[in-house]
Amino acid sequence: MKNESVEESSILWESFILPHSSYPLIRFAICLEINDGIRCLKKLFHTSIVLLLFLQCFNPSLSSGFNNVSFNFGAIGRRVVTRCIESEREALLAFKQGLIDDYNLISSWGREERKQDCCKWLGVHCSNRTNHVTQLDLGVKHMDKAYSLQHKGDHKDVYYYLQGKMMSPKLIELQHLKYLDLSWINFNGSQIPDFICSLSNLRFLDLSFASFGGRIPTQIGNLTHLQYLDLGSNNFANVENMNSWLPHLSALKYLDLSDTNLSNVPDWMEAVTKLPKLTNLSLSYCSLPSPLIHSSTLFNINSTRSLAHVDLSSNQIPFSSSSSIFVWLSKYNASLVHLELSENQIEGGIPQSFSGLCNLQELYLMGNNLSGQLSWLVQILMSACPDQNSLETLVLSGNHLSGSIPNLTKFSSLKELVLPYNQLSGTIPESIGHMSRLEGIYLGTNALEGVVSESHFSNLSRLRNLDMSNTSVSLSFSSNWTPPFQLVSIYLSSCMVGPHFPKWLQTQKSYQHLDISNAGIFDILPSWLWSPLSHQNPINFIDLSNNQIRGTIPNSRFEFPSSYYSKVNLSWNRLESPVPSFLSTVISLDLSNNKLSGLNSFMCPKTPNKVSRLVSLDLSSNNLYEQLPNCWSRLENLAFLDLSDNALFGKIPTTMGSLPSIQTLKLNKNGLVGELPSSLKNLTRLSVFDVGENNLSGLIPKWLGVGLPNLAILILRSNHFYGSIPLQLCNMRNIQILDFSMNNISGTIPKCVNNLTNLATKGSSSLTIFHTYDMSLGGQSGYFEEASLIWKGIMSKYKSTLGLVKCIHLSSNQLTGEIPREITDLVGLVSLNLSRNNLTGQITPTIGKLESLESLDLSRNHIYGGIPTSLFQIYGLGDLDLSNNNLSGKIPMGTQLQTYDPSDFAGNPLLCGIPLQQLCSPEETSPKEQPMFGDQVKENDGLITTGFYLSLAFGFVVGFWGVCGSLIFIRSWRYTYYKFLSCVYDWLYVRVALIRRRRAIDG
């Protein structure tokens, strides 16, 4: 042991000292002291240090090689070694100053004495021979590991660990740098600095996902030693000169420019073919144009044909089997192992030249326009090399392939078979069970049928993923069958799995995804279903919806782990009992349309202070007969809550105002009472609020229009709200659906309704309403909104077209006054229902401005006057009800108004014309009457009528006797009148006489 320690110390000494000195005395002393043991070695060690210090004092140049080696003795045998070169340390610290380190990951970088050695800093690596910095790795993979170590294994999805304010030009000091990884550092759109292109020793450069903008510097062609270049997923402007710098990188083996706009680079293929050593090429999401390259050039490519991995996916390139791209790719028949052409516009089939790709292992052609029989495509892939086919992954999903699934056993190496979303038919061949290397079978959403039995899986011991969802396949296994595999994902939605719950699932101990929804299961929910929760990789998705599963959900002591996005859907079954508390640990839970009862133990567990991870909760249409729990403050992540169509009673608890993330809140169709608590005004992210069909009362709160700026759907239908509509509701600029029908609301309709900006805008940008929400473990998810509305007297649910529905429903209240003219500014309205109120006045003549209206109901009011001809402008008005008012006159002719049912105009005694049986009198029917449109629309009431003559006669009588009668019967008035006339006569006579006399004198 002693000799081993001496030898180890000697080697350590030589590694630091001897390469930098040539003093024979020291070397001789070392050799002597080795034989004397550790005691002599310590003496020699101290003597050597004193000698070195002495030499450095008298002649510093002799010890220049020691400038980056320092020793600090706190005790015998203890030392601190600093190898870092000063100029490179300063360059790294300057680079750190330009970074924002929110997670304190590069705290090891510093000027303190214990942090002097930059070679020990996170992400920095130095050469053992020269001590120069050769690697700087601050990429996302290295930072993930550092974060995990810092937080003792606790994983968190962080989008950017570091933010780049600016990149210090001092980084150019690292001239010996060979490896530079700055991927996933957010440089906020700044341009790649040119000085990076002066790091001439670089072999590896990864700047992907770094939010760089501007242009790719052409000087990057100076990095002639570069072997790995990844500039993918940045924000570069159009690249127009790639052929001027890319061919200079003659040593390049790996190139990734994905998500870079190359639409103006028609010579991209020519530039790539000039890289003789290139093995990996990724140009996905680049908007690549069809390459401009002459066919003769393709046969004289200056390349060693070493290309092995090619990804040109998601470019929407239109090409056929004779395209130059296929001809180019076929040149690499000896080297190509991975080819991805998904999400393009490949028409027809694949070329015969593909049959020569005998070394191809992975082929991705998803989302194209491939057509024809699947068997033809398979035959091309196997024709040239049937005995040595190395294909492991075949992805053909999302095409138009037809026919049956052929015998694929000649693909002896196949691991992944991905064929969903095609037009395949027939049965699944039993030969698939002999492909022993298969790990994934994806056949969903095809027209497949027939029975799948145990023989289909007889030798598939490696199978991990199975998808036959949305097919007409029936699964028939014996009750005691034990599969040879352990599945991770099981997708059998809409297959015939029932009527009994599949017992073979009990043998699967590792599945994480299970979907057997709409599978014809009429059975009791087994307790063993949740057993995978106790395993290392527990369930994070389970869907048993749309079956007839009975029984109870047993409570479990297990919890869904926080590191997974867990989702459970048991809706549309016949489950009973209280909701078990362990399900509150999932993120998304749908138990709607069951017979569940009991909510308190689920919402208020024994550890109430623990924040719930629930983001989406749907318990609608159950048997919840209780008061709402009062422990909502722990659900700070909840974004979607639907408790509608139950038997909940009591008041809405004030703690429901403690849901900061809530976007959708549905409490409709219950028995809730009291007023809306003012604490709900804190739900500033609320977009959908439905408390319709309850027993709520009180005034409509003003804060609905003030504190909830994102409100788009507000439904208070069928309650006992009273009072007037507050003017503050006119601030709801995002409102799309406003339903206050069937309450006791009085007063007038506010004239400020034209401030409802969304309703004053025609159309919608989307058919649906999709809400996104942030999940507690990072990332986003979402859901499609739906709402129930009364349309044409029928309660209907809207989901797939909800985005198009814009309506105001104020029917069955006590509203008075006239319909405000301002309501016609809401040109986006699709439905307007003001029926069953006490509205008066006339229908505003500008009603025709509501050109988007499909439904208009003004029935059962006290509206009078004629029907405005401007209704002609509403061509899409399919539902109209003006019945039971005081309308009069003739229904305008020559329009769609004659096509409505007579009941739509009934109850207006003074109304006449088609479609009513009550014909109009001759005075009201004129052969010259023509409908008017557009700006010519006006009220054609007529001027010379019987009423006009009566008014004229009455005015004459009143005027005549009002003047002449007074002079006849009142003497004083008569004398005064005559005296006034005499004075006027005298004045006029004098004036005339004076004028005549003046003219006579002048003449």
Helices and strands as residue ranges (DSSP letters): H 2-16, G 18-20, H 24-34, H 38-58, G 60-66, H 86-97, E 99-101, G 113-115, G 118-120, E 124-126, E 133-137, H 140-150, E 162-164, G 169-173, E 179-181, E 185-186, G 194-198, E 204-206, G 218-222, E 228-230, G 242-244, G 246-248, E 254-256, H 268-273, E 280-282, H 295-298, E 309-311, E 318-319, H 324-330, E 338-340, E 345-348, G 352-356, E 362-364, E 369-373, H 374-383, E 393-395, E 400-403, E 416-418, E 423-427, G 430-434, E 440-442, E 447-449, E 451-452, G 454-457, E 465-467, E 474-475, E 489-491, G 503-507, E 513-515, G 527-534, E 541-543, E 550-552, E 567-569, E 574-576, G 581-585, E 588-590, H 600-603, E 616-618, G 632-634, E 640-642, E 649-651, G 654-657, E 664-666, E 671-674, G 678-682, E 688-690, E 695-699, G 702-705, E 713-715, E 720-723, G 727-731, E 737-739, E 744-747, G 751-755, E 770-774, E 780-784, E 787-791, E 794-798, G 802-804, E 807-809, E 814-818, G 821-825, E 831-833, E 838-840, G 845-849, E 855-857, E 864-865, G 869-873, E 879-881, E 886-890, G 896-899, G 902-904, E 910-912, G 934-936, H 946-969, H 971-1002
